[in-house]
Amino acid sequence: MAQRVTKWPDPAPTMAADLHALLTISNKDWHQVKSQSDRRAGELLAAALVQLISGGERSDVAALTDQALGWIRGELKDPGCPHH
């Protein structure tokens, strides 16, 4: 499949990656924020944005966006930890 060529403002890829890094839920914070649907959705939407800007597969962008929408709509919930 041919790579899509889209011109983004020069700082966009770095800014999107920085936003995703900021919103990523770390292992340390997982138990505190895992059930916050907006937080989970934001992390996924930031990941989708990084994929879109970096020319990632459209199916990956769509999958991340669909999962974020599931959290926003309340269709997805924290499954809990299998170790607890």
Secondary structure, 3 states (H helix, E strand, C coil): CCCCCCCCCCCHHHHHHHHHHHHCCCCCCHHHHCCCHHHHHHHHHHHHHHHHHCCCCHHHHHHHHHHHHHHHHCCCCCCCCCCC
